[in-house]
């Protein structure tokens, strides 16, 4: 008769349970899959499927009592690691949204907003346009497959119970300041061109006060902004490639992989 001890049963469950929490936390937070568009049940089923496929290839998990405080702490650590991975990806996606919002406000289109179905909030149209464009480019370059590859490597380079709050992670957190700088860098050409246009209107108003510049200033600024934005889209791919490489490399450093 086959007899199984509590340690053996706990080891088998832990081999599947600990990876499940890290994978599920990532899928709940990361862009595209972790948005409100994808139902919660679909994300949970996807996390279960990935865990079933991945757990037999992973190194042995810590042998702990699954109803103990130590197991709860390990589960909390796994959830935190998955959330950190998803947070880095969210920063990468939303820096383009921030750039679009800055451009829209500079053009006078800050009032033109639409509901973002992925987050459930109203955002300027340019921000939503950038978000959809980046989503399509990220999927086209198989960025989601790279994320899953880094996630699988993280169980080897950062196994459960290895510790989390180290100086290595504080150094990585200091690198997240590139997000705002990158968003400003993307919007800088359009902002600079529109600033020149506004300065020209100001000089015209100063030179000829009798001219009603305000009646033509807004529509002309809007049209010129759209033209400049359309011209600037020719260089968006180079910005996206550079920022995507940096974000995915940061994700690898967070997982301890090289």
ChimeraX commands (.cxc) that place a marker at each C-alpha (Angstrom):
marker #1 position 0.00,0.00,0.00 radius 0.5
marker #1 position 1.36,3.40,-0.97 radius 0.5
marker #1 position 1.91,5.63,2.03 radius 0.5
marker #1 position 2.68,9.33,1.68 radius 0.5
marker #1 position 3.96,11.51,4.47 radius 0.5
marker #1 position 2.88,15.07,5.13 radius 0.5
marker #1 position 6.31,16.30,4.01 radius 0.5
marker #1 position 6.00,14.57,0.64 radius 0.5
marker #1 position 2.51,15.92,0.01 radius 0.5
marker #1 position 3.59,19.40,1.10 radius 0.5
marker #1 position 6.62,19.23,-1.19 radius 0.5
marker #1 position 4.51,18.30,-4.20 radius 0.5
marker #1 position 1.99,21.04,-3.50 radius 0.5
marker #1 position 4.73,23.60,-2.83 radius 0.5
marker #1 position 6.44,22.75,-6.11 radius 0.5
marker #1 position 3.33,24.03,-7.87 radius 0.5
marker #1 position 2.00,26.55,-5.34 radius 0.5
marker #1 position 5.00,28.89,-4.97 radius 0.5
marker #1 position 5.49,29.41,-8.74 radius 0.5
marker #1 position 1.73,29.93,-9.11 radius 0.5
marker #1 position 1.70,32.97,-6.84 radius 0.5
marker #1 position 4.62,34.64,-8.64 radius 0.5
marker #1 position 3.12,33.98,-12.08 radius 0.5
marker #1 position -0.38,35.03,-11.04 radius 0.5
marker #1 position 0.90,38.26,-9.46 radius 0.5
marker #1 position 2.70,39.16,-12.68 radius 0.5
marker #1 position -0.34,38.42,-14.85 radius 0.5
marker #1 position -2.58,40.48,-12.57 radius 0.5
marker #1 position -0.35,43.57,-12.77 radius 0.5
marker #1 position 1.43,43.53,-16.14 radius 0.5
marker #1 position 0.06,45.54,-19.10 radius 0.5
marker #1 position -2.13,43.96,-21.80 radius 0.5
marker #1 position -2.97,40.80,-19.83 radius 0.5
marker #1 position -3.40,42.49,-16.46 radius 0.5
marker #1 position -5.87,45.11,-17.67 radius 0.5
marker #1 position -9.62,45.23,-17.13 radius 0.5
marker #1 position -10.17,44.08,-20.71 radius 0.5
marker #1 position -9.02,40.55,-19.82 radius 0.5
marker #1 position -11.42,38.92,-17.32 radius 0.5
marker #1 position -10.06,37.83,-13.97 radius 0.5
marker #1 position -10.96,34.18,-14.65 radius 0.5
marker #1 position -8.99,34.19,-17.89 radius 0.5
marker #1 position -5.91,35.54,-16.10 radius 0.5
marker #1 position -6.28,32.96,-13.36 radius 0.5
marker #1 position -6.66,30.09,-15.84 radius 0.5
marker #1 position -3.63,31.34,-17.77 radius 0.5
marker #1 position -1.60,31.47,-14.54 radius 0.5
marker #1 position -2.65,27.91,-13.69 radius 0.5
marker #1 position -1.74,26.67,-17.18 radius 0.5
marker #1 position 1.71,28.32,-17.11 radius 0.5
marker #1 position 2.37,26.97,-13.61 radius 0.5
marker #1 position 1.44,23.42,-14.64 radius 0.5
marker #1 position 3.77,23.58,-17.65 radius 0.5
marker #1 position 6.62,25.30,-15.81 radius 0.5
marker #1 position 6.69,23.64,-12.39 radius 0.5
marker #1 position 8.18,20.26,-13.53 radius 0.5
marker #1 position 11.20,22.08,-15.02 radius 0.5
marker #1 position 11.95,24.21,-11.96 radius 0.5
marker #1 position 14.46,23.45,-9.21 radius 0.5
marker #1 position 13.12,22.04,-5.94 radius 0.5
marker #1 position 11.11,24.47,-3.84 radius 0.5
marker #1 position 11.67,25.03,-0.09 radius 0.5
marker #1 position 10.32,22.22,2.06 radius 0.5
marker #1 position 8.10,24.05,4.54 radius 0.5
marker #1 position 4.80,23.43,6.24 radius 0.5
marker #1 position 2.19,25.01,3.97 radius 0.5
marker #1 position 0.05,26.16,6.90 radius 0.5
marker #1 position 2.91,27.78,8.80 radius 0.5
marker #1 position 3.98,31.40,9.09 radius 0.5
marker #1 position 7.10,30.67,7.04 radius 0.5
marker #1 position 4.99,29.49,4.11 radius 0.5
marker #1 position 2.86,32.62,4.31 radius 0.5
marker #1 position 5.99,34.78,4.22 radius 0.5
marker #1 position 7.30,32.87,1.19 radius 0.5
marker #1 position 3.97,33.32,-0.59 radius 0.5
marker #1 position 4.03,37.03,0.21 radius 0.5
marker #1 position 7.55,37.26,-1.20 radius 0.5
marker #1 position 6.50,35.52,-4.41 radius 0.5
marker #1 position 3.56,37.88,-4.83 radius 0.5
marker #1 position 5.85,40.87,-4.25 radius 0.5
marker #1 position 8.34,39.67,-6.87 radius 0.5
marker #1 position 5.59,39.20,-9.45 radius 0.5
marker #1 position 4.15,42.63,-8.69 radius 0.5
marker #1 position 7.61,44.21,-9.05 radius 0.5
marker #1 position 8.01,42.64,-12.51 radius 0.5
marker #1 position 4.60,43.90,-13.57 radius 0.5
marker #1 position 5.28,47.35,-12.13 radius 0.5
marker #1 position 8.39,47.78,-14.29 radius 0.5
marker #1 position 6.37,46.89,-17.39 radius 0.5
marker #1 position 3.60,49.27,-16.38 radius 0.5
marker #1 position 6.14,52.09,-16.09 radius 0.5
marker #1 position 7.44,51.31,-19.57 radius 0.5
marker #1 position 3.97,51.45,-21.11 radius 0.5
marker #1 position 2.78,54.51,-19.25 radius 0.5
marker #1 position 5.79,56.66,-20.08 radius 0.5
marker #1 position 4.37,56.82,-23.62 radius 0.5
marker #1 position 0.97,57.71,-22.18 radius 0.5
marker #1 position 2.57,60.53,-20.20 radius 0.5
marker #1 position 4.29,61.76,-23.37 radius 0.5
marker #1 position 0.95,61.79,-25.21 radius 0.5
marker #1 position -0.72,63.70,-22.38 radius 0.5
marker #1 position 2.04,66.32,-22.37 radius 0.5
marker #1 position 1.69,66.79,-26.14 radius 0.5
marker #1 position -2.10,67.03,-25.90 radius 0.5
marker #1 position -1.95,69.69,-23.19 radius 0.5
marker #1 position 0.62,71.71,-25.14 radius 0.5
marker #1 position -1.58,71.59,-28.25 radius 0.5
marker #1 position -4.70,72.58,-26.37 radius 0.5
marker #1 position -6.28,69.14,-26.63 radius 0.5
marker #1 position -6.16,68.42,-22.94 radius 0.5
marker #1 position -9.96,68.65,-22.81 radius 0.5
marker #1 position -10.34,66.03,-25.59 radius 0.5
marker #1 position -10.35,62.86,-23.56 radius 0.5
marker #1 position -11.72,59.37,-23.95 radius 0.5
marker #1 position -12.24,56.42,-21.63 radius 0.5
marker #1 position -9.30,54.07,-21.45 radius 0.5
marker #1 position -10.90,50.59,-21.40 radius 0.5
marker #1 position -7.77,48.97,-19.97 radius 0.5
marker #1 position -7.66,51.17,-16.86 radius 0.5
marker #1 position -11.20,52.53,-16.67 radius 0.5
marker #1 position -10.18,56.22,-16.51 radius 0.5
marker #1 position -10.42,59.15,-18.92 radius 0.5
marker #1 position -7.16,60.08,-20.65 radius 0.5
marker #1 position -6.33,62.52,-23.47 radius 0.5
marker #1 position -6.70,61.06,-26.95 radius 0.5
marker #1 position -2.98,61.30,-27.66 radius 0.5
marker #1 position -2.17,59.30,-24.57 radius 0.5
marker #1 position -4.62,56.59,-25.62 radius 0.5
marker #1 position -3.18,56.62,-29.14 radius 0.5
marker #1 position 0.35,56.13,-27.81 radius 0.5
marker #1 position -0.81,53.34,-25.50 radius 0.5
marker #1 position -2.46,51.40,-28.34 radius 0.5
marker #1 position 0.55,51.97,-30.60 radius 0.5
marker #1 position 3.02,50.76,-27.97 radius 0.5
marker #1 position 0.85,47.73,-27.21 radius 0.5
marker #1 position 0.84,46.66,-30.85 radius 0.5
marker #1 position 4.60,47.22,-31.23 radius 0.5
marker #1 position 5.31,45.32,-28.00 radius 0.5
marker #1 position 3.32,42.32,-29.18 radius 0.5
marker #1 position 4.86,42.52,-32.67 radius 0.5
marker #1 position 8.40,42.32,-31.25 radius 0.5
marker #1 position 7.36,39.34,-29.03 radius 0.5
marker #1 position 8.02,41.34,-25.88 radius 0.5
marker #1 position 5.48,39.26,-23.97 radius 0.5
marker #1 position 7.50,36.12,-24.76 radius 0.5
marker #1 position 10.64,37.80,-23.42 radius 0.5
marker #1 position 8.76,38.64,-20.21 radius 0.5
marker #1 position 7.71,35.00,-19.76 radius 0.5
marker #1 position 11.29,33.90,-20.47 radius 0.5
marker #1 position 12.62,36.23,-17.76 radius 0.5
marker #1 position 9.91,34.98,-15.42 radius 0.5
marker #1 position 10.99,31.37,-15.97 radius 0.5
marker #1 position 14.67,32.29,-15.44 radius 0.5
marker #1 position 13.81,34.11,-12.23 radius 0.5
marker #1 position 12.94,30.82,-10.50 radius 0.5
marker #1 position 16.56,29.75,-11.03 radius 0.5
marker #1 position 18.32,33.06,-10.38 radius 0.5
marker #1 position 15.86,34.19,-7.69 radius 0.5
marker #1 position 14.36,31.04,-6.13 radius 0.5
marker #1 position 11.74,31.27,-3.38 radius 0.5
marker #1 position 13.29,31.91,0.02 radius 0.5
marker #1 position 16.41,33.58,-1.40 radius 0.5
marker #1 position 15.70,36.98,0.16 radius 0.5
marker #1 position 14.36,40.08,-1.53 radius 0.5
marker #1 position 15.23,43.40,0.11 radius 0.5
marker #1 position 18.91,43.66,-0.75 radius 0.5
marker #1 position 21.11,46.48,-1.95 radius 0.5
marker #1 position 20.78,45.07,-5.47 radius 0.5
marker #1 position 17.10,45.96,-5.55 radius 0.5
marker #1 position 17.62,49.40,-4.11 radius 0.5
marker #1 position 20.11,50.10,-6.90 radius 0.5
marker #1 position 17.57,48.96,-9.48 radius 0.5
marker #1 position 14.89,51.15,-7.90 radius 0.5
marker #1 position 17.17,54.13,-8.39 radius 0.5
marker #1 position 17.18,53.47,-12.14 radius 0.5
marker #1 position 13.42,53.93,-12.43 radius 0.5
marker #1 position 13.90,57.70,-12.69 radius 0.5
marker #1 position 14.48,57.22,-16.45 radius 0.5
marker #1 position 10.74,56.83,-16.90 radius 0.5
marker #1 position 9.80,60.49,-16.58 radius 0.5
marker #1 position 12.92,61.58,-18.47 radius 0.5
marker #1 position 12.04,59.20,-21.32 radius 0.5
marker #1 position 8.48,60.52,-21.50 radius 0.5
marker #1 position 9.73,64.09,-21.72 radius 0.5
marker #1 position 12.28,63.06,-24.35 radius 0.5
marker #1 position 9.55,61.61,-26.59 radius 0.5
marker #1 position 7.39,64.72,-26.26 radius 0.5
marker #1 position 10.26,67.22,-26.46 radius 0.5
marker #1 position 10.31,67.76,-30.28 radius 0.5
marker #1 position 6.59,68.54,-30.44 radius 0.5
marker #1 position 6.73,70.70,-27.32 radius 0.5
marker #1 position 9.68,72.69,-28.69 radius 0.5
marker #1 position 8.01,73.26,-32.05 radius 0.5
marker #1 position 4.75,74.38,-30.44 radius 0.5
marker #1 position 6.67,76.67,-28.11 radius 0.5
marker #1 position 8.19,78.39,-31.14 radius 0.5
marker #1 position 4.71,78.76,-32.64 radius 0.5
marker #1 position 3.36,80.32,-29.44 radius 0.5
marker #1 position 6.32,82.68,-29.25 radius 0.5
marker #1 position 5.64,83.74,-32.83 radius 0.5
marker #1 position 2.01,84.48,-31.95 radius 0.5
marker #1 position 3.16,86.46,-28.94 radius 0.5
marker #1 position 5.51,88.55,-31.07 radius 0.5
marker #1 position 2.72,89.16,-33.61 radius 0.5
marker #1 position 0.40,90.29,-30.84 radius 0.5
marker #1 position 3.07,92.62,-29.49 radius 0.5
marker #1 position 3.89,94.07,-32.91 radius 0.5
marker #1 position 0.28,94.50,-34.07 radius 0.5
marker #1 position -2.12,94.68,-31.11 radius 0.5
marker #1 position -5.06,95.37,-33.42 radius 0.5
marker #1 position -4.82,91.86,-34.83 radius 0.5
marker #1 position -7.11,89.33,-33.15 radius 0.5
marker #1 position -4.51,86.60,-32.72 radius 0.5
marker #1 position -6.60,84.64,-30.24 radius 0.5
marker #1 position -9.26,83.91,-32.87 radius 0.5
marker #1 position -6.75,82.12,-35.11 radius 0.5
marker #1 position -4.15,81.11,-32.54 radius 0.5
marker #1 position -5.96,78.06,-31.14 radius 0.5
marker #1 position -7.00,76.42,-34.45 radius 0.5
marker #1 position -3.63,77.17,-36.03 radius 0.5
marker #1 position -1.77,75.77,-33.04 radius 0.5
marker #1 position -3.95,72.67,-33.20 radius 0.5
marker #1 position -3.34,72.13,-36.93 radius 0.5
marker #1 position 0.40,72.75,-36.65 radius 0.5
marker #1 position 0.55,70.46,-33.63 radius 0.5
marker #1 position -1.09,67.63,-35.57 radius 0.5
marker #1 position 1.31,68.12,-38.48 radius 0.5
marker #1 position 4.35,68.17,-36.18 radius 0.5
marker #1 position 3.05,65.11,-34.31 radius 0.5
marker #1 position 2.56,63.25,-37.60 radius 0.5
marker #1 position 6.12,64.09,-38.69 radius 0.5
marker #1 position 7.48,63.04,-35.30 radius 0.5
marker #1 position 5.88,59.60,-35.56 radius 0.5
marker #1 position 8.55,58.68,-38.13 radius 0.5
marker #1 position 11.07,58.47,-35.26 radius 0.5
marker #1 position 8.87,56.75,-32.68 radius 0.5
marker #1 position 10.16,53.28,-33.55 radius 0.5
marker #1 position 13.74,54.13,-32.63 radius 0.5
marker #1 position 12.59,55.53,-29.27 radius 0.5
marker #1 position 10.47,52.46,-28.64 radius 0.5
marker #1 position 13.30,50.02,-29.41 radius 0.5
marker #1 position 15.75,51.81,-27.14 radius 0.5
marker #1 position 13.28,52.08,-24.26 radius 0.5
marker #1 position 12.02,48.50,-24.69 radius 0.5
marker #1 position 15.58,47.15,-24.53 radius 0.5
marker #1 position 16.24,49.21,-21.41 radius 0.5
marker #1 position 13.01,48.11,-19.72 radius 0.5
marker #1 position 13.54,44.41,-20.48 radius 0.5
marker #1 position 17.17,44.62,-19.35 radius 0.5
marker #1 position 15.98,46.22,-16.11 radius 0.5
marker #1 position 13.55,43.32,-15.75 radius 0.5
marker #1 position 16.43,40.85,-16.16 radius 0.5
marker #1 position 18.48,42.69,-13.54 radius 0.5
marker #1 position 15.49,42.60,-11.21 radius 0.5
marker #1 position 15.29,38.82,-11.68 radius 0.5
marker #1 position 19.04,38.49,-11.09 radius 0.5
marker #1 position 19.62,37.18,-14.65 radius 0.5
marker #1 position 22.33,38.43,-17.01 radius 0.5
marker link #1:1,2 radius 0.2
marker link #1:2,3 radius 0.2
marker link #1:3,4 radius 0.2
marker link #1:4,5 radius 0.2
marker link #1:5,6 radius 0.2
marker link #1:6,7 radius 0.2
marker link #1:7,8 radius 0.2
marker link #1:8,9 radius 0.2
marker link #1:9,10 radius 0.2
marker link #1:10,11 radius 0.2
marker link #1:11,12 radius 0.2
marker link #1:12,13 radius 0.2
marker link #1:13,14 radius 0.2
marker link #1:14,15 radius 0.2
marker link #1:15,16 radius 0.2
marker link #1:16,17 radius 0.2
marker link #1:17,18 radius 0.2
marker link #1:18,19 radius 0.2
marker link #1:19,20 radius 0.2
marker link #1:20,21 radius 0.2
marker link #1:21,22 radius 0.2
marker link #1:22,23 radius 0.2
marker link #1:23,24 radius 0.2
marker link #1:24,25 radius 0.2
marker link #1:25,26 radius 0.2
marker link #1:26,27 radius 0.2
marker link #1:27,28 radius 0.2
marker link #1:28,29 radius 0.2
marker link #1:29,30 radius 0.2
marker link #1:30,31 radius 0.2
marker link #1:31,32 radius 0.2
marker link #1:32,33 radius 0.2
marker link #1:33,34 radius 0.2
marker link #1:34,35 radius 0.2
marker link #1:35,36 radius 0.2
marker link #1:36,37 radius 0.2
marker link #1:37,38 radius 0.2
marker link #1:38,39 radius 0.2
marker link #1:39,40 radius 0.2
marker link #1:40,41 radius 0.2
marker link #1:41,42 radius 0.2
marker link #1:42,43 radius 0.2
marker link #1:43,44 radius 0.2
marker link #1:44,45 radius 0.2
marker link #1:45,46 radius 0.2
marker link #1:46,47 radius 0.2
marker link #1:47,48 radius 0.2
marker link #1:48,49 radius 0.2
marker link #1:49,50 radius 0.2
marker link #1:50,51 radius 0.2
marker link #1:51,52 radius 0.2
marker link #1:52,53 radius 0.2
marker link #1:53,54 radius 0.2
marker link #1:54,55 radius 0.2
marker link #1:55,56 radius 0.2
marker link #1:56,57 radius 0.2
marker link #1:57,58 radius 0.2
marker link #1:58,59 radius 0.2
marker link #1:59,60 radius 0.2
marker link #1:60,61 radius 0.2
marker link #1:61,62 radius 0.2
marker link #1:62,63 radius 0.2
marker link #1:63,64 radius 0.2
marker link #1:64,65 radius 0.2
marker link #1:65,66 radius 0.2
marker link #1:66,67 radius 0.2
marker link #1:67,68 radius 0.2
marker link #1:68,69 radius 0.2
marker link #1:69,70 radius 0.2
marker link #1:70,71 radius 0.2
marker link #1:71,72 radius 0.2
marker link #1:72,73 radius 0.2
marker link #1:73,74 radius 0.2
marker link #1:74,75 radius 0.2
marker link #1:75,76 radius 0.2
marker link #1:76,77 radius 0.2
marker link #1:77,78 radius 0.2
marker link #1:78,79 radius 0.2
marker link #1:79,80 radius 0.2
marker link #1:80,81 radius 0.2
marker link #1:81,82 radius 0.2
marker link #1:82,83 radius 0.2
marker link #1:83,84 radius 0.2
marker link #1:84,85 radius 0.2
marker link #1:85,86 radius 0.2
marker link #1:86,87 radius 0.2
marker link #1:87,88 radius 0.2
marker link #1:88,89 radius 0.2
marker link #1:89,90 radius 0.2
marker link #1:90,91 radius 0.2
marker link #1:91,92 radius 0.2
marker link #1:92,93 radius 0.2
marker link #1:93,94 radius 0.2
marker link #1:94,95 radius 0.2
marker link #1:95,96 radius 0.2
marker link #1:96,97 radius 0.2
marker link #1:97,98 radius 0.2
marker link #1:98,99 radius 0.2
marker link #1:99,100 radius 0.2
marker link #1:100,101 radius 0.2
marker link #1:101,102 radius 0.2
marker link #1:102,103 radius 0.2
marker link #1:103,104 radius 0.2
marker link #1:104,105 radius 0.2
marker link #1:105,106 radius 0.2
marker link #1:106,107 radius 0.2
marker link #1:107,108 radius 0.2
marker link #1:108,109 radius 0.2
marker link #1:109,110 radius 0.2
marker link #1:110,111 radius 0.2
marker link #1:111,112 radius 0.2
marker link #1:112,113 radius 0.2
marker link #1:113,114 radius 0.2
marker link #1:114,115 radius 0.2
marker link #1:115,116 radius 0.2
marker link #1:116,117 radius 0.2
marker link #1:117,118 radius 0.2
marker link #1:118,119 radius 0.2
marker link #1:119,120 radius 0.2
marker link #1:120,121 radius 0.2
marker link #1:121,122 radius 0.2
marker link #1:122,123 radius 0.2
marker link #1:123,124 radius 0.2
marker link #1:124,125 radius 0.2
marker link #1:125,126 radius 0.2
marker link #1:126,127 radius 0.2
marker link #1:127,128 radius 0.2
marker link #1:128,129 radius 0.2
marker link #1:129,130 radius 0.2
marker link #1:130,131 radius 0.2
marker link #1:131,132 radius 0.2
marker link #1:132,133 radius 0.2
marker link #1:133,134 radius 0.2
marker link #1:134,135 radius 0.2
marker link #1:135,136 radius 0.2
marker link #1:136,137 radius 0.2
marker link #1:137,138 radius 0.2
marker link #1:138,139 radius 0.2
marker link #1:139,140 radius 0.2
marker link #1:140,141 radius 0.2
marker link #1:141,142 radius 0.2
marker link #1:142,143 radius 0.2
marker link #1:143,144 radius 0.2
marker link #1:144,145 radius 0.2
marker link #1:145,146 radius 0.2
marker link #1:146,147 radius 0.2
marker link #1:147,148 radius 0.2
marker link #1:148,149 radius 0.2
marker link #1:149,150 radius 0.2
marker link #1:150,151 radius 0.2
marker link #1:151,152 radius 0.2
marker link #1:152,153 radius 0.2
marker link #1:153,154 radius 0.2
marker link #1:154,155 radius 0.2
marker link #1:155,156 radius 0.2
marker link #1:156,157 radius 0.2
marker link #1:157,158 radius 0.2
marker link #1:158,159 radius 0.2
marker link #1:159,160 radius 0.2
marker link #1:160,161 radius 0.2
marker link #1:161,162 radius 0.2
marker link #1:162,163 radius 0.2
marker link #1:163,164 radius 0.2
marker link #1:164,165 radius 0.2
marker link #1:165,166 radius 0.2
marker link #1:166,167 radius 0.2
marker link #1:167,168 radius 0.2
marker link #1:168,169 radius 0.2
marker link #1:169,170 radius 0.2
marker link #1:170,171 radius 0.2
marker link #1:171,172 radius 0.2
marker link #1:172,173 radius 0.2
marker link #1:173,174 radius 0.2
marker link #1:174,175 radius 0.2
marker link #1:175,176 radius 0.2
marker link #1:176,177 radius 0.2
marker link #1:177,178 radius 0.2
marker link #1:178,179 radius 0.2
marker link #1:179,180 radius 0.2
marker link #1:180,181 radius 0.2
marker link #1:181,182 radius 0.2
marker link #1:182,183 radius 0.2
marker link #1:183,184 radius 0.2
marker link #1:184,185 radius 0.2
marker link #1:185,186 radius 0.2
marker link #1:186,187 radius 0.2
marker link #1:187,188 radius 0.2
marker link #1:188,189 radius 0.2
marker link #1:189,190 radius 0.2
marker link #1:190,191 radius 0.2
marker link #1:191,192 radius 0.2
marker link #1:192,193 radius 0.2
marker link #1:193,194 radius 0.2
marker link #1:194,195 radius 0.2
marker link #1:195,196 radius 0.2
marker link #1:196,197 radius 0.2
marker link #1:197,198 radius 0.2
marker link #1:198,199 radius 0.2
marker link #1:199,200 radius 0.2
marker link #1:200,201 radius 0.2
marker link #1:201,202 radius 0.2
marker link #1:202,203 radius 0.2
marker link #1:203,204 radius 0.2
marker link #1:204,205 radius 0.2
marker link #1:205,206 radius 0.2
marker link #1:206,207 radius 0.2
marker link #1:207,208 radius 0.2
marker link #1:208,209 radius 0.2
marker link #1:209,210 radius 0.2
marker link #1:210,211 radius 0.2
marker link #1:211,212 radius 0.2
marker link #1:212,213 radius 0.2
marker link #1:213,214 radius 0.2
marker link #1:214,215 radius 0.2
marker link #1:215,216 radius 0.2
marker link #1:216,217 radius 0.2
marker link #1:217,218 radius 0.2
marker link #1:218,219 radius 0.2
marker link #1:219,220 radius 0.2
marker link #1:220,221 radius 0.2
marker link #1:221,222 radius 0.2
marker link #1:222,223 radius 0.2
marker link #1:223,224 radius 0.2
marker link #1:224,225 radius 0.2
marker link #1:225,226 radius 0.2
marker link #1:226,227 radius 0.2
marker link #1:227,228 radius 0.2
marker link #1:228,229 radius 0.2
marker link #1:229,230 radius 0.2
marker link #1:230,231 radius 0.2
marker link #1:231,232 radius 0.2
marker link #1:232,233 radius 0.2
marker link #1:233,234 radius 0.2
marker link #1:234,235 radius 0.2
marker link #1:235,236 radius 0.2
marker link #1:236,237 radius 0.2
marker link #1:237,238 radius 0.2
marker link #1:238,239 radius 0.2
marker link #1:239,240 radius 0.2
marker link #1:240,241 radius 0.2
marker link #1:241,242 radius 0.2
marker link #1:242,243 radius 0.2
marker link #1:243,244 radius 0.2
marker link #1:244,245 radius 0.2
marker link #1:245,246 radius 0.2
marker link #1:246,247 radius 0.2
marker link #1:247,248 radius 0.2
marker link #1:248,249 radius 0.2
marker link #1:249,250 radius 0.2
marker link #1:250,251 radius 0.2
marker link #1:251,252 radius 0.2
marker link #1:252,253 radius 0.2
marker link #1:253,254 radius 0.2
marker link #1:254,255 radius 0.2
marker link #1:255,256 radius 0.2
marker link #1:256,257 radius 0.2
marker link #1:257,258 radius 0.2
view
